[in-house]
Amino acid sequence: MSTEDAYPPGVVMFLGKVIDVTTGVTTWRKFLPFGMADPPGGWFSENYIVGDGVSTLAPLVTFDEYVRSAPEESSLSLRTLCDFAFQTPSTVLGDLTSYPSMGVLLVLVLLLRLVKSRLLPIFSGIGRRAGRATHGVEWEKKNEERIMKFGEYVFRLIFHSLISAYGVWYFRNKPWWDLWNEDAGTKLLFIDHDSTIIREARHPIEPGMAWYYLIQSAYNLEAMISLMTLSLVMTFQSPLRTTSSGKNGKVLRTMQLQSPLVVGWSPTVRGDFREMFVHHLITNLLIGGSSYFRFTRIGSMVFLVHDISDVPVDMSKLANFLKWKKTTIVCFVTMVLVWLATRLIVLPFVIYRSALTESYLMVSANGMDPIYWYCYRPVFYTLFALIILLHLVWFFMFIRMGLLLITRGEAHDLSEHKKGEKQLPEQAFKGKKTN
């Protein structure tokens, strides 16, 4: 019998784990009928209770532990705090589900919101002046929504460019990116040259990796907030509503309950809001899960692939918002090619393939209890596959946009409006520059 046959299906074990965590007890199993929890073979047997998963990993260093190990004269100094945060490997900052990391995440999200509140009006002003110079005052009056989005995408372009540059620099010599080396490559996402190192720490989390994860997580959380802010309008109303009806010459008034919160679509709603919201939700779940189980190496590869492909996406949107047609065509072609190479080739056939075929090395080479791998594997695989599926959806959307560009000579951004961006009559652009 194979090792996998010795365990219940992973989905069943994960369901049991969810119930254990939700109820706070495991004794609910003894009330299940039909021998479902009877040892030794019952799927919900106590033999298959899944622990927290990190108990088999080396504990991460807390600040208190670091202070106790520091020289007495510097134990409470600012330098000690900086050394802990930026110089010490495998601290609790490497686990985004720890309280210190959640505190840092909150601060980073608030800082991002503050920075954006200062920069977005400046960037939108740049877009306003560029649009006015290119298309005239009439364009400016009819494109306030587009000008506001312009500022958001300038910020996105700057962030994705900077974080991509950092990622390329930081990971340039990491052996798991050396895909053509038999002794390296993607298997090192799960093991190291010396497997005893991984058995002890699985994997040591460098400060640069910890902060890379913190910044990426903060950006994705803030991006979800911004997406909802741009796409949804929430208004409050009285929870009681009065209705009138007439019968036999009499007016009857009745009170009815209604929701105190009304949610509607904003004029600046993205056409792919649902897809983007699901993408952000899944991304944040994968970020938290990979950090908790210390799968930061494979997570960092996913981050970098996304960031690099987002740069031409942002450039294409900026050019299209201003209706610079020649620039839009160049950026659009670049976007499609980079998207195809990164998100539809590297991501599924290099990174996802490694997760499917090499992640078991965590068990066979590193001594991880197989129950954790069998339990959580379906969750990670499914969420990862959904991300790739969304990338395919967007790619076909790009193809539709390209066909519109070829057949009609118009650049409709279907990710902003399903039926295409609002267009001014062609007469409005006669005599204007097309860039």
Buried (B, 14 or more C-beta within 10 A) or exposed (E): EEEEEEBBEBBBBBBBBEBBEEEEEBEBBEEBEEEBBBEEEBBBBBBBBBEEBBEBBBEBBBBEBBBEEBEEEEEEEEEBEEBBBEEBBBBBBBBBEBEBBEEBBEEBBEEBBEEBEEBBEEBBEBBBEBBBEBBBEEBBEBBEBBBBBBBBBBBBBEBBBEBBEBBEEBBEEBBBBBEEEEEBBBBBBBBBEEBEBBBBBBBBBBBBBBBBBBBBBBBBBBBBBBBBBBBBEEEEEEEEEEEEEEEEEEEEEEEEEEEEEEEEEBEBBBBBBEBBBBBBBBBBEBBBBBBBBBBBBBBBBBBBBBBBBBBBBBBBBBBBBBBBBEBBBBBBBBBBEBBBBBBBEBBBEBBBEBBBEBBBBBBBBBEBBBBBBBBBBBBBBEBBBBBBEBBEEBBEBBEEBBEBBEEEEBBBBBBBBEEBBEBBEEEBBEEEEEE
